[in-house]
């Protein structure tokens, strides 16, 4: 695989990082001394929710219009520690608004950050030049938000995930595909988040801090993409989060982060490669199926830059 196509391929693969996991789940590692930085804005909007048994109903009772809004900014970075190990960091700044028939509630602040590593397993498997296989390890770290105010910026506990990803380049054709399958362990360790005592009658959306036990989740991702005229990337993507325990507690406005959830998101993306190793990207997703989660439309706009951090003599 040529170096220029590999660079373009990594650009395309990184376009969808915002909606995948806290610290990415790609198959291709980044070369030692190289780095990638992306800033994105995401807008998720929902008028409906999926109930615990998969039916749909209004997100808020007696509200027929949109009533869930997530308007967030994301910082995502990768750097090659070696040709086989990539360090990954992601930090979201969340602004979440929900409303019911009487009130509108808003929370903003830093959400759950991701810290992870991608380890290239290709040499052990003696894969061909067009194949990639990697282990993605990540931890989700809450950044001190108040977890028992609804809507919360996150569940509040530390998570850990492991994802195996396989990628295939069709070089010299400018196309690729990749798949990922993994597991997220939800620890119920709340050391980095905080709670407050609710004042009855004044804190309308302060809920009891009972430190719920969140179920572990299976993670599945698939995507394919093609380059057009060495300028435009076009992608199709699918993402699945599937709680290992069947949802049994109904989703509600005052419980915006369900303890068990299952959903499927499908969508597409575009990325335009600009001069100077900079790209502009856009992705859009819908949620055709879910249990105990919002039925949202998700749109992400981003700008990214690829550069070298090696010192020159």
ABEGO torsion letter per residue (X at the ends): XBAAAAAAAAAAAAAAAAAABAAEABABBBBBGBBBBBBBBBBBBBABBBBAAGBBBBABBGBABBABBBBBBBBBBBBBABAABBBBBBBBBBBBBBBBAABBBBBBEBBBBBBBBBBBAAAAAGBBAABBBBBBBBBBBBAGBBAABOBBAEAGBBBBBBBBBBBBBAOABBBBBBBBBBBBBBAGBAAABBBBBBBBGABAABBBBAGBBBBBBBBBBBBBBBBBGGABBBBBBBBBBBBABBBABBBBAABABBABBBBBBBBBBBBBBBBGGBBBBBBBBBBABBBGBBBBBBBBBBBBBBBBABBBX
